[in-house]
Amino acid sequence: MKLIEITPKLLQCGIGACPAIFETNRGTYVIVGRNLADELPHELRGRVGSHETVIEVPKELLATATIVAAK
């Protein structure tokens, strides 16, 4: 899988773990965010498969990155 980072420059950090978004060569996105496994909202219980992970990212990450990816 090839990854191209499309995290908006304003939201990128130089060091440490930060939310990020990548576009893949498979027509998908890879998103880095905070794992909610230990605090899964009740609305999502039963909807997350054993092979899936629920993450939380800032709204700005997706809103801005979607505009960048569309270009």
C-alpha positions in Angstrom: 0.0 0.0 0.0 1.3 3.4 -1.0 0.5 6.3 1.4 0.4 10.0 0.5 -0.1 12.3 3.5 -2.9 14.8 2.9 -3.0 16.2 6.5 -3.4 19.9 6.1 -0.1 21.7 6.8 -1.7 23.7 9.6 -2.6 20.5 11.5 0.7 18.6 10.9 3.1 18.4 13.8 6.9 17.9 13.6 7.3 15.5 16.5 5.2 13.1 18.5 1.9 11.4 17.7 -0.7 13.6 16.0 -3.9 13.0 14.1 -3.2 12.6 10.4 -4.9 11.5 7.2 -3.3 9.7 4.3 -4.7 8.8 0.8 -3.8 5.4 -0.5 -3.3 4.0 -3.9 -6.2 1.6 -3.2 -8.9 4.3 -3.3 -9.1 4.5 0.5 -7.9 6.8 3.4 -5.8 5.9 6.4 -6.6 8.0 9.4 -4.5 8.3 12.6 -6.5 9.4 15.7 -7.2 8.5 19.3 -8.4 4.9 19.8 -11.9 4.8 21.5 -11.9 1.1 22.2 -12.0 1.7 26.0 -14.7 4.3 25.8 -16.9 3.1 22.9 -20.1 5.2 22.8 -23.2 3.0 23.3 -24.5 4.0 19.8 -21.6 2.1 18.3 -21.7 -1.0 20.4 -22.5 -4.0 18.2 -21.6 -2.0 15.0 -17.8 -2.4 15.3 -16.4 -5.7 14.0 -13.5 -7.6 15.7 -11.3 -6.5 12.8 -12.2 -2.8 13.1 -11.1 0.1 15.4 -13.0 3.2 16.2 -10.9 6.4 16.2 -11.6 10.1 17.0 -10.1 12.9 15.0 -10.6 16.7 15.0 -13.3 17.9 12.6 -10.7 20.2 10.9 -8.6 17.2 9.9 -11.3 15.7 7.7 -12.9 19.0 6.5 -9.7 20.4 5.2 -8.2 17.2 4.0 -11.3 16.4 1.9 -10.8 19.7 0.1 -7.1 18.9 -0.5 -7.9 15.4 -1.8 -10.5 16.7 -4.2 -8.0 18.8 -6.0 
